[in-house]
Amino acid sequence: MFDKMKELLAMQKKMQEVKRVLENTNFDMQSSDGLVKMTMNCAQEVQSIKVKEILSEQEKTRLDAVLKDTFNRSIKRSQEIAAQKMREVTGINIPGLT
């Protein structure tokens, strides 16, 4: 039994390391028309949103911030719903899914 606990702790440590790597790995995505460019990390957190120069600088800055906030809240909500569904199916709370 001790060996299983040891294995679980090692797996948990590896999972935390993978999570840290994902949080620090970024990628860029651009809309097909080139109007919007988004940088996101692999933990599904938006790092930045850039909108092409079609608005005033003040409107563009506000839109960038609003898009980033809305997207991040949407991702977080989808993760919460997924974690809730997993709890309903498995009957257990899986750390890191909330």
N, C-alpha and C positions, 0 to 999 in steps of 0.2 A: 504494500500500500504506500509505503514511504517513497518508493521509486516512482509511482504514478504521480504523487504530489510533486516530486522533484521535476518530472517531465512537464507537468502542467505549469509550474513556475517558470521553467525554461521557455516554454512555448509563449507564455504571457510576456516574458521579457523580449522575445523575438518579435512578437506582435507590436509591442510598444516601439521598438526600433523601426519597424516597417512604417508605422504611423508617423514617426518623426521624419523619416525619409520622404514620405508622401507629402507631408506638410511643407517640406522644403524643395519640392520638385514642381516647377512652374511650366506652363505651356501657354501659347498664344492661340487664339481662335479669332478669325475674322469673318464677318458676314459676307455672303456671296456678292453683295454689291459694294463691299469695301467701306460701307458707312460706319460700321461699329467694329472695334477691336477690343477683345477681352483677354485679360491674363488671369489664369486660374491656377491654383495649386491642385495637386492630385488628392487632396483631402476635400475637394469640392468647395473650396472657399475662393470667392472672387477677390483677386488682388487689385485689379484695376480695370476700368472700362474707359475707352477713348472713343469719342464720337467725332467724325470728320467735321471740319470747319464749315458747317452750314448754319450755325446758330451764333448768337453773340457769345462772347467769352463767359459772361455771367450765366447765361442760359445753359451753355455747354457744361460748365463746372457743376451746376445744380443737377443737370440730367445725368452726368457721369455718376455722381454720388447717389442719386435716387435709384438708378439702375443697379448699381453695385449692392446697395442695401436690400432692395427688393429681391434680387436674385439670391443673395446669401440667406435671407429669411425663408425663401421658398425651398432651398436645398435643406435647410435645417428642419423645416416642417415635414418635408418628405422623409427625412431620416427618422423623425419622431414617429410618424405614422408607420414606417417600416418596422421600427423597434416594437411598437405596440402590437402589430400584427404577429411578429415573431413570438412575443410573450404569450399571445392568445393561442398560437399553434403549439409552442413547446412547453408552455407553463413555467418557463424560467426567464429570468432577466439576464440577458447577455451583455456584460460590460462593454462599453464602447459603441453600442448601437443606439444610444440615446443622446 
